[in-house]
């Protein structure tokens, strides 16, 4: 049996933007948030990639770092 313990980073204040492998997520609470940017190479992927705006409550938050860039929204 193997047990792993992950301690939450208590310095994070919600909501905040996190980035991992080009994906940007707006975290609203621990392990939960909306995907607000999807890398260009994954947008047209027919293999079930995560869609823009998708909300999840099981994101592995420890892999994400604080996003310090700029995102411009338009329609």
Secondary structure, 3 states (H helix, E strand, C coil): CCCCCCCCCCCCCCCEEEEECCEEEEEEECCEEEEEECCHHHHCCCCCCCCCCCEECCCCHHHCEECCCCCCCCC
